[in-house]
Amino acid sequence: MKLLLAIVNNDDAHFVNTCLTSEGFHVTKISSTGGFLMNGNSTFIIGIEDDQVDAALEVIKRNSQKRQINVINVGGATVFILGVEKYIHL
């Protein structure tokens, strides 16, 4: 079992959320801020089985694009993958 924390630019967050949900992933989205420009982001929290990690990463990659603003690269996604001992859905 893994816990994915995916930090996505707000410009891409709607598409990432919609596609993850349509692929059957259970997603929690929270607003976050950070990075060099302190831009608005969305952090997705996704609890998944080990064999689903690649599929979730592909959805995130496909729907979060890097772009340049004033000659500074922004966008894309940062993803943390953590091991989870136990997951209970109540």
Phi and psi restraints in degrees (range 20) as a CNS / XPLOR table:
assign (resid 1 and name C) (resid 2 and name N)
       (resid 2 and name CA) (resid 2 and name C) 1.0 -130.2 20.0 2
assign (resid 2 and name N) (resid 2 and name CA)
       (resid 2 and name C) (resid 3 and name N) 1.0 155.9 20.0 2
assign (resid 2 and name C) (resid 3 and name N)
       (resid 3 and name CA) (resid 3 and name C) 1.0 -118.5 20.0 2
assign (resid 3 and name N) (resid 3 and name CA)
       (resid 3 and name C) (resid 4 and name N) 1.0 117.9 20.0 2
assign (resid 3 and name C) (resid 4 and name N)
       (resid 4 and name CA) (resid 4 and name C) 1.0 -97.8 20.0 2
assign (resid 4 and name N) (resid 4 and name CA)
       (resid 4 and name C) (resid 5 and name N) 1.0 131.1 20.0 2
assign (resid 4 and name C) (resid 5 and name N)
       (resid 5 and name CA) (resid 5 and name C) 1.0 -114.7 20.0 2
assign (resid 5 and name N) (resid 5 and name CA)
       (resid 5 and name C) (resid 6 and name N) 1.0 106.3 20.0 2
assign (resid 5 and name C) (resid 6 and name N)
       (resid 6 and name CA) (resid 6 and name C) 1.0 -110.7 20.0 2
assign (resid 6 and name N) (resid 6 and name CA)
       (resid 6 and name C) (resid 7 and name N) 1.0 118.3 20.0 2
assign (resid 6 and name C) (resid 7 and name N)
       (resid 7 and name CA) (resid 7 and name C) 1.0 -98.5 20.0 2
assign (resid 7 and name N) (resid 7 and name CA)
       (resid 7 and name C) (resid 8 and name N) 1.0 116.9 20.0 2
assign (resid 7 and name C) (resid 8 and name N)
       (resid 8 and name CA) (resid 8 and name C) 1.0 -125.5 20.0 2
assign (resid 8 and name N) (resid 8 and name CA)
       (resid 8 and name C) (resid 9 and name N) 1.0 140.5 20.0 2
assign (resid 8 and name C) (resid 9 and name N)
       (resid 9 and name CA) (resid 9 and name C) 1.0 -59.3 20.0 2
assign (resid 9 and name N) (resid 9 and name CA)
       (resid 9 and name C) (resid 10 and name N) 1.0 141.8 20.0 2
assign (resid 9 and name C) (resid 10 and name N)
       (resid 10 and name CA) (resid 10 and name C) 1.0 -57.3 20.0 2
assign (resid 10 and name N) (resid 10 and name CA)
       (resid 10 and name C) (resid 11 and name N) 1.0 -29.3 20.0 2
assign (resid 10 and name C) (resid 11 and name N)
       (resid 11 and name CA) (resid 11 and name C) 1.0 -63.3 20.0 2
assign (resid 11 and name N) (resid 11 and name CA)
       (resid 11 and name C) (resid 12 and name N) 1.0 -25.4 20.0 2
assign (resid 11 and name C) (resid 12 and name N)
       (resid 12 and name CA) (resid 12 and name C) 1.0 -105.0 20.0 2
assign (resid 12 and name N) (resid 12 and name CA)
       (resid 12 and name C) (resid 13 and name N) 1.0 -11.6 20.0 2
assign (resid 12 and name C) (resid 13 and name N)
       (resid 13 and name CA) (resid 13 and name C) 1.0 -58.4 20.0 2
assign (resid 13 and name N) (resid 13 and name CA)
       (resid 13 and name C) (resid 14 and name N) 1.0 -41.3 20.0 2
assign (resid 13 and name C) (resid 14 and name N)
       (resid 14 and name CA) (resid 14 and name C) 1.0 -61.4 20.0 2
assign (resid 14 and name N) (resid 14 and name CA)
       (resid 14 and name C) (resid 15 and name N) 1.0 -45.2 20.0 2
assign (resid 14 and name C) (resid 15 and name N)
       (resid 15 and name CA) (resid 15 and name C) 1.0 -67.2 20.0 2
assign (resid 15 and name N) (resid 15 and name CA)
       (resid 15 and name C) (resid 16 and name N) 1.0 -42.0 20.0 2
assign (resid 15 and name C) (resid 16 and name N)
       (resid 16 and name CA) (resid 16 and name C) 1.0 -62.1 20.0 2
assign (resid 16 and name N) (resid 16 and name CA)
       (resid 16 and name C) (resid 17 and name N) 1.0 -46.4 20.0 2
assign (resid 16 and name C) (resid 17 and name N)
       (resid 17 and name CA) (resid 17 and name C) 1.0 -61.0 20.0 2
assign (resid 17 and name N) (resid 17 and name CA)
       (resid 17 and name C) (resid 18 and name N) 1.0 -48.5 20.0 2
assign (resid 17 and name C) (resid 18 and name N)
       (resid 18 and name CA) (resid 18 and name C) 1.0 -61.5 20.0 2
assign (resid 18 and name N) (resid 18 and name CA)
       (resid 18 and name C) (resid 19 and name N) 1.0 -45.0 20.0 2
assign (resid 18 and name C) (resid 19 and name N)
       (resid 19 and name CA) (resid 19 and name C) 1.0 -71.1 20.0 2
assign (resid 19 and name N) (resid 19 and name CA)
       (resid 19 and name C) (resid 20 and name N) 1.0 -40.8 20.0 2
assign (resid 19 and name C) (resid 20 and name N)
       (resid 20 and name CA) (resid 20 and name C) 1.0 -60.9 20.0 2
assign (resid 20 and name N) (resid 20 and name CA)
       (resid 20 and name C) (resid 21 and name N) 1.0 -44.5 20.0 2
assign (resid 20 and name C) (resid 21 and name N)
       (resid 21 and name CA) (resid 21 and name C) 1.0 -64.1 20.0 2
assign (resid 21 and name N) (resid 21 and name CA)
       (resid 21 and name C) (resid 22 and name N) 1.0 -43.0 20.0 2
assign (resid 21 and name C) (resid 22 and name N)
       (resid 22 and name CA) (resid 22 and name C) 1.0 -67.7 20.0 2
assign (resid 22 and name N) (resid 22 and name CA)
       (resid 22 and name C) (resid 23 and name N) 1.0 -22.9 20.0 2
assign (resid 22 and name C) (resid 23 and name N)
       (resid 23 and name CA) (resid 23 and name C) 1.0 -85.1 20.0 2
assign (resid 23 and name N) (resid 23 and name CA)
       (resid 23 and name C) (resid 24 and name N) 1.0 0.1 20.0 2
assign (resid 23 and name C) (resid 24 and name N)
       (resid 24 and name CA) (resid 24 and name C) 1.0 93.6 20.0 2
assign (resid 24 and name N) (resid 24 and name CA)
       (resid 24 and name C) (resid 25 and name N) 1.0 8.2 20.0 2
assign (resid 24 and name C) (resid 25 and name N)
       (resid 25 and name CA) (resid 25 and name C) 1.0 -82.4 20.0 2
assign (resid 25 and name N) (resid 25 and name CA)
       (resid 25 and name C) (resid 26 and name N) 1.0 141.3 20.0 2
assign (resid 25 and name C) (resid 26 and name N)
       (resid 26 and name CA) (resid 26 and name C) 1.0 -90.0 20.0 2
assign (resid 26 and name N) (resid 26 and name CA)
       (resid 26 and name C) (resid 27 and name N) 1.0 120.0 20.0 2
assign (resid 26 and name C) (resid 27 and name N)
       (resid 27 and name CA) (resid 27 and name C) 1.0 -125.0 20.0 2
assign (resid 27 and name N) (resid 27 and name CA)
       (resid 27 and name C) (resid 28 and name N) 1.0 136.7 20.0 2
assign (resid 27 and name C) (resid 28 and name N)
       (resid 28 and name CA) (resid 28 and name C) 1.0 -113.8 20.0 2
assign (resid 28 and name N) (resid 28 and name CA)
       (resid 28 and name C) (resid 29 and name N) 1.0 129.3 20.0 2
assign (resid 28 and name C) (resid 29 and name N)
       (resid 29 and name CA) (resid 29 and name C) 1.0 -114.8 20.0 2
assign (resid 29 and name N) (resid 29 and name CA)
       (resid 29 and name C) (resid 30 and name N) 1.0 129.3 20.0 2
assign (resid 29 and name C) (resid 30 and name N)
       (resid 30 and name CA) (resid 30 and name C) 1.0 -127.1 20.0 2
assign (resid 30 and name N) (resid 30 and name CA)
       (resid 30 and name C) (resid 31 and name N) 1.0 150.1 20.0 2
assign (resid 30 and name C) (resid 31 and name N)
       (resid 31 and name CA) (resid 31 and name C) 1.0 -77.0 20.0 2
assign (resid 31 and name N) (resid 31 and name CA)
       (resid 31 and name C) (resid 32 and name N) 1.0 141.5 20.0 2
assign (resid 31 and name C) (resid 32 and name N)
       (resid 32 and name CA) (resid 32 and name C) 1.0 -147.5 20.0 2
assign (resid 32 and name N) (resid 32 and name CA)
       (resid 32 and name C) (resid 33 and name N) 1.0 163.1 20.0 2
assign (resid 32 and name C) (resid 33 and name N)
       (resid 33 and name CA) (resid 33 and name C) 1.0 -136.2 20.0 2
assign (resid 33 and name N) (resid 33 and name CA)
       (resid 33 and name C) (resid 34 and name N) 1.0 142.8 20.0 2
assign (resid 33 and name C) (resid 34 and name N)
       (resid 34 and name CA) (resid 34 and name C) 1.0 174.0 20.0 2
assign (resid 34 and name N) (resid 34 and name CA)
       (resid 34 and name C) (resid 35 and name N) 1.0 -174.1 20.0 2
assign (resid 34 and name C) (resid 35 and name N)
       (resid 35 and name CA) (resid 35 and name C) 1.0 87.9 20.0 2
assign (resid 35 and name N) (resid 35 and name CA)
       (resid 35 and name C) (resid 36 and name N) 1.0 177.3 20.0 2
assign (resid 35 and name C) (resid 36 and name N)
       (resid 36 and name CA) (resid 36 and name C) 1.0 -57.6 20.0 2
assign (resid 36 and name N) (resid 36 and name CA)
       (resid 36 and name C) (resid 37 and name N) 1.0 -41.8 20.0 2
assign (resid 36 and name C) (resid 37 and name N)
       (resid 37 and name CA) (resid 37 and name C) 1.0 -94.3 20.0 2
assign (resid 37 and name N) (resid 37 and name CA)
       (resid 37 and name C) (resid 38 and name N) 1.0 2.8 20.0 2
assign (resid 37 and name C) (resid 38 and name N)
       (resid 38 and name CA) (resid 38 and name C) 1.0 53.7 20.0 2
assign (resid 38 and name N) (resid 38 and name CA)
       (resid 38 and name C) (resid 39 and name N) 1.0 43.0 20.0 2
assign (resid 38 and name C) (resid 39 and name N)
       (resid 39 and name CA) (resid 39 and name C) 1.0 -73.0 20.0 2
assign (resid 39 and name N) (resid 39 and name CA)
       (resid 39 and name C) (resid 40 and name N) 1.0 158.4 20.0 2
assign (resid 39 and name C) (resid 40 and name N)
       (resid 40 and name CA) (resid 40 and name C) 1.0 -73.3 20.0 2
assign (resid 40 and name N) (resid 40 and name CA)
       (resid 40 and name C) (resid 41 and name N) 1.0 135.7 20.0 2
assign (resid 40 and name C) (resid 41 and name N)
       (resid 41 and name CA) (resid 41 and name C) 1.0 -130.9 20.0 2
assign (resid 41 and name N) (resid 41 and name CA)
       (resid 41 and name C) (resid 42 and name N) 1.0 171.2 20.0 2
assign (resid 41 and name C) (resid 42 and name N)
       (resid 42 and name CA) (resid 42 and name C) 1.0 -123.9 20.0 2
assign (resid 42 and name N) (resid 42 and name CA)
       (resid 42 and name C) (resid 43 and name N) 1.0 134.1 20.0 2
assign (resid 42 and name C) (resid 43 and name N)
       (resid 43 and name CA) (resid 43 and name C) 1.0 -105.6 20.0 2
assign (resid 43 and name N) (resid 43 and name CA)
       (resid 43 and name C) (resid 44 and name N) 1.0 123.2 20.0 2
assign (resid 43 and name C) (resid 44 and name N)
       (resid 44 and name CA) (resid 44 and name C) 1.0 -99.0 20.0 2
assign (resid 44 and name N) (resid 44 and name CA)
       (resid 44 and name C) (resid 45 and name N) 1.0 132.5 20.0 2
assign (resid 44 and name C) (resid 45 and name N)
       (resid 45 and name CA) (resid 45 and name C) 1.0 -112.3 20.0 2
assign (resid 45 and name N) (resid 45 and name CA)
       (resid 45 and name C) (resid 46 and name N) 1.0 120.1 20.0 2
assign (resid 45 and name C) (resid 46 and name N)
       (resid 46 and name CA) (resid 46 and name C) 1.0 -133.3 20.0 2
assign (resid 46 and name N) (resid 46 and name CA)
       (resid 46 and name C) (resid 47 and name N) 1.0 118.3 20.0 2
assign (resid 46 and name C) (resid 47 and name N)
       (resid 47 and name CA) (resid 47 and name C) 1.0 -94.0 20.0 2
assign (resid 47 and name N) (resid 47 and name CA)
       (resid 47 and name C) (resid 48 and name N) 1.0 120.4 20.0 2
assign (resid 47 and name C) (resid 48 and name N)
       (resid 48 and name CA) (resid 48 and name C) 1.0 -141.5 20.0 2
assign (resid 48 and name N) (resid 48 and name CA)
       (resid 48 and name C) (resid 49 and name N) 1.0 163.5 20.0 2
assign (resid 48 and name C) (resid 49 and name N)
       (resid 49 and name CA) (resid 49 and name C) 1.0 -73.9 20.0 2
assign (resid 49 and name N) (resid 49 and name CA)
       (resid 49 and name C) (resid 50 and name N) 1.0 156.0 20.0 2
assign (resid 49 and name C) (resid 50 and name N)
       (resid 50 and name CA) (resid 50 and name C) 1.0 -54.1 20.0 2
assign (resid 50 and name N) (resid 50 and name CA)
       (resid 50 and name C) (resid 51 and name N) 1.0 -40.6 20.0 2
assign (resid 50 and name C) (resid 51 and name N)
       (resid 51 and name CA) (resid 51 and name C) 1.0 -76.6 20.0 2
assign (resid 51 and name N) (resid 51 and name CA)
       (resid 51 and name C) (resid 52 and name N) 1.0 -2.5 20.0 2
assign (resid 51 and name C) (resid 52 and name N)
       (resid 52 and name CA) (resid 52 and name C) 1.0 -98.4 20.0 2
assign (resid 52 and name N) (resid 52 and name CA)
       (resid 52 and name C) (resid 53 and name N) 1.0 -5.7 20.0 2
assign (resid 52 and name C) (resid 53 and name N)
       (resid 53 and name CA) (resid 53 and name C) 1.0 -59.2 20.0 2
assign (resid 53 and name N) (resid 53 and name CA)
       (resid 53 and name C) (resid 54 and name N) 1.0 -49.5 20.0 2
assign (resid 53 and name C) (resid 54 and name N)
       (resid 54 and name CA) (resid 54 and name C) 1.0 -61.2 20.0 2
assign (resid 54 and name N) (resid 54 and name CA)
       (resid 54 and name C) (resid 55 and name N) 1.0 -39.9 20.0 2
assign (resid 54 and name C) (resid 55 and name N)
       (resid 55 and name CA) (resid 55 and name C) 1.0 -65.2 20.0 2
assign (resid 55 and name N) (resid 55 and name CA)
       (resid 55 and name C) (resid 56 and name N) 1.0 -42.0 20.0 2
assign (resid 55 and name C) (resid 56 and name N)
       (resid 56 and name CA) (resid 56 and name C) 1.0 -65.7 20.0 2
assign (resid 56 and name N) (resid 56 and name CA)
       (resid 56 and name C) (resid 57 and name N) 1.0 -42.7 20.0 2
assign (resid 56 and name C) (resid 57 and name N)
       (resid 57 and name CA) (resid 57 and name C) 1.0 -62.1 20.0 2
assign (resid 57 and name N) (resid 57 and name CA)
       (resid 57 and name C) (resid 58 and name N) 1.0 -37.6 20.0 2
assign (resid 57 and name C) (resid 58 and name N)
       (resid 58 and name CA) (resid 58 and name C) 1.0 -64.9 20.0 2
assign (resid 58 and name N) (resid 58 and name CA)
       (resid 58 and name C) (resid 59 and name N) 1.0 -41.4 20.0 2
assign (resid 58 and name C) (resid 59 and name N)
       (resid 59 and name CA) (resid 59 and name C) 1.0 -62.2 20.0 2
assign (resid 59 and name N) (resid 59 and name CA)
       (resid 59 and name C) (resid 60 and name N) 1.0 -44.6 20.0 2
assign (resid 59 and name C) (resid 60 and name N)
       (resid 60 and name CA) (resid 60 and name C) 1.0 -64.1 20.0 2
assign (resid 60 and name N) (resid 60 and name CA)
       (resid 60 and name C) (resid 61 and name N) 1.0 -46.0 20.0 2
assign (resid 60 and name C) (resid 61 and name N)
       (resid 61 and name CA) (resid 61 and name C) 1.0 -61.5 20.0 2
assign (resid 61 and name N) (resid 61 and name CA)
       (resid 61 and name C) (resid 62 and name N) 1.0 -43.9 20.0 2
assign (resid 61 and name C) (resid 62 and name N)
       (resid 62 and name CA) (resid 62 and name C) 1.0 -65.1 20.0 2
assign (resid 62 and name N) (resid 62 and name CA)
       (resid 62 and name C) (resid 63 and name N) 1.0 -26.6 20.0 2
assign (resid 62 and name C) (resid 63 and name N)
       (resid 63 and name CA) (resid 63 and name C) 1.0 -113.9 20.0 2
assign (resid 63 and name N) (resid 63 and name CA)
       (resid 63 and name C) (resid 64 and name N) 1.0 8.2 20.0 2
assign (resid 63 and name C) (resid 64 and name N)
       (resid 64 and name CA) (resid 64 and name C) 1.0 -129.1 20.0 2
assign (resid 64 and name N) (resid 64 and name CA)
       (resid 64 and name C) (resid 65 and name N) 1.0 109.0 20.0 2
assign (resid 64 and name C) (resid 65 and name N)
       (resid 65 and name CA) (resid 65 and name C) 1.0 -105.5 20.0 2
assign (resid 65 and name N) (resid 65 and name CA)
       (resid 65 and name C) (resid 66 and name N) 1.0 142.4 20.0 2
assign (resid 65 and name C) (resid 66 and name N)
       (resid 66 and name CA) (resid 66 and name C) 1.0 -79.5 20.0 2
assign (resid 66 and name N) (resid 66 and name CA)
       (resid 66 and name C) (resid 67 and name N) 1.0 148.4 20.0 2
assign (resid 66 and name C) (resid 67 and name N)
       (resid 67 and name CA) (resid 67 and name C) 1.0 -147.8 20.0 2
assign (resid 67 and name N) (resid 67 and name CA)
       (resid 67 and name C) (resid 68 and name N) 1.0 162.3 20.0 2
assign (resid 67 and name C) (resid 68 and name N)
       (resid 68 and name CA) (resid 68 and name C) 1.0 -106.4 20.0 2
assign (resid 68 and name N) (resid 68 and name CA)
       (resid 68 and name C) (resid 69 and name N) 1.0 136.4 20.0 2
assign (resid 68 and name C) (resid 69 and name N)
       (resid 69 and name CA) (resid 69 and name C) 1.0 -126.7 20.0 2
assign (resid 69 and name N) (resid 69 and name CA)
       (resid 69 and name C) (resid 70 and name N) 1.0 119.5 20.0 2
assign (resid 69 and name C) (resid 70 and name N)
       (resid 70 and name CA) (resid 70 and name C) 1.0 49.5 20.0 2
assign (resid 70 and name N) (resid 70 and name CA)
       (resid 70 and name C) (resid 71 and name N) 1.0 46.9 20.0 2
assign (resid 70 and name C) (resid 71 and name N)
       (resid 71 and name CA) (resid 71 and name C) 1.0 62.4 20.0 2
assign (resid 71 and name N) (resid 71 and name CA)
       (resid 71 and name C) (resid 72 and name N) 1.0 26.9 20.0 2
assign (resid 71 and name C) (resid 72 and name N)
       (resid 72 and name CA) (resid 72 and name C) 1.0 -124.0 20.0 2
assign (resid 72 and name N) (resid 72 and name CA)
       (resid 72 and name C) (resid 73 and name N) 1.0 129.2 20.0 2
assign (resid 72 and name C) (resid 73 and name N)
       (resid 73 and name CA) (resid 73 and name C) 1.0 -73.7 20.0 2
assign (resid 73 and name N) (resid 73 and name CA)
       (resid 73 and name C) (resid 74 and name N) 1.0 129.6 20.0 2
assign (resid 73 and name C) (resid 74 and name N)
       (resid 74 and name CA) (resid 74 and name C) 1.0 -134.2 20.0 2
assign (resid 74 and name N) (resid 74 and name CA)
       (resid 74 and name C) (resid 75 and name N) 1.0 169.1 20.0 2
assign (resid 74 and name C) (resid 75 and name N)
       (resid 75 and name CA) (resid 75 and name C) 1.0 92.4 20.0 2
assign (resid 75 and name N) (resid 75 and name CA)
       (resid 75 and name C) (resid 76 and name N) 1.0 -160.3 20.0 2
assign (resid 75 and name C) (resid 76 and name N)
       (resid 76 and name CA) (resid 76 and name C) 1.0 74.2 20.0 2
assign (resid 76 and name N) (resid 76 and name CA)
       (resid 76 and name C) (resid 77 and name N) 1.0 -158.6 20.0 2
assign (resid 76 and name C) (resid 77 and name N)
       (resid 77 and name CA) (resid 77 and name C) 1.0 -147.7 20.0 2
assign (resid 77 and name N) (resid 77 and name CA)
       (resid 77 and name C) (resid 78 and name N) 1.0 148.6 20.0 2
assign (resid 77 and name C) (resid 78 and name N)
       (resid 78 and name CA) (resid 78 and name C) 1.0 -114.9 20.0 2
assign (resid 78 and name N) (resid 78 and name CA)
       (resid 78 and name C) (resid 79 and name N) 1.0 127.5 20.0 2
assign (resid 78 and name C) (resid 79 and name N)
       (resid 79 and name CA) (resid 79 and name C) 1.0 -124.7 20.0 2
assign (resid 79 and name N) (resid 79 and name CA)
       (resid 79 and name C) (resid 80 and name N) 1.0 128.7 20.0 2
assign (resid 79 and name C) (resid 80 and name N)
       (resid 80 and name CA) (resid 80 and name C) 1.0 -105.4 20.0 2
assign (resid 80 and name N) (resid 80 and name CA)
       (resid 80 and name C) (resid 81 and name N) 1.0 134.0 20.0 2
assign (resid 80 and name C) (resid 81 and name N)
       (resid 81 and name CA) (resid 81 and name C) 1.0 -118.1 20.0 2
assign (resid 81 and name N) (resid 81 and name CA)
       (resid 81 and name C) (resid 82 and name N) 1.0 118.2 20.0 2
assign (resid 81 and name C) (resid 82 and name N)
       (resid 82 and name CA) (resid 82 and name C) 1.0 -117.4 20.0 2
assign (resid 82 and name N) (resid 82 and name CA)
       (resid 82 and name C) (resid 83 and name N) 1.0 142.3 20.0 2
assign (resid 82 and name C) (resid 83 and name N)
       (resid 83 and name CA) (resid 83 and name C) 1.0 -71.9 20.0 2
assign (resid 83 and name N) (resid 83 and name CA)
       (resid 83 and name C) (resid 84 and name N) 1.0 144.1 20.0 2
assign (resid 83 and name C) (resid 84 and name N)
       (resid 84 and name CA) (resid 84 and name C) 1.0 -125.8 20.0 2
assign (resid 84 and name N) (resid 84 and name CA)
       (resid 84 and name C) (resid 85 and name N) 1.0 126.1 20.0 2
assign (resid 84 and name C) (resid 85 and name N)
       (resid 85 and name CA) (resid 85 and name C) 1.0 -71.5 20.0 2
assign (resid 85 and name N) (resid 85 and name CA)
       (resid 85 and name C) (resid 86 and name N) 1.0 -41.3 20.0 2
assign (resid 85 and name C) (resid 86 and name N)
       (resid 86 and name CA) (resid 86 and name C) 1.0 -148.8 20.0 2
assign (resid 86 and name N) (resid 86 and name CA)
       (resid 86 and name C) (resid 87 and name N) 1.0 142.3 20.0 2
assign (resid 86 and name C) (resid 87 and name N)
       (resid 87 and name CA) (resid 87 and name C) 1.0 -133.5 20.0 2
assign (resid 87 and name N) (resid 87 and name CA)
       (resid 87 and name C) (resid 88 and name N) 1.0 122.9 20.0 2
assign (resid 87 and name C) (resid 88 and name N)
       (resid 88 and name CA) (resid 88 and name C) 1.0 -123.6 20.0 2
assign (resid 88 and name N) (resid 88 and name CA)
       (resid 88 and name C) (resid 89 and name N) 1.0 123.8 20.0 2
assign (resid 88 and name C) (resid 89 and name N)
       (resid 89 and name CA) (resid 89 and name C) 1.0 -103.2 20.0 2
assign (resid 89 and name N) (resid 89 and name CA)
       (resid 89 and name C) (resid 90 and name N) 1.0 110.1 20.0 2
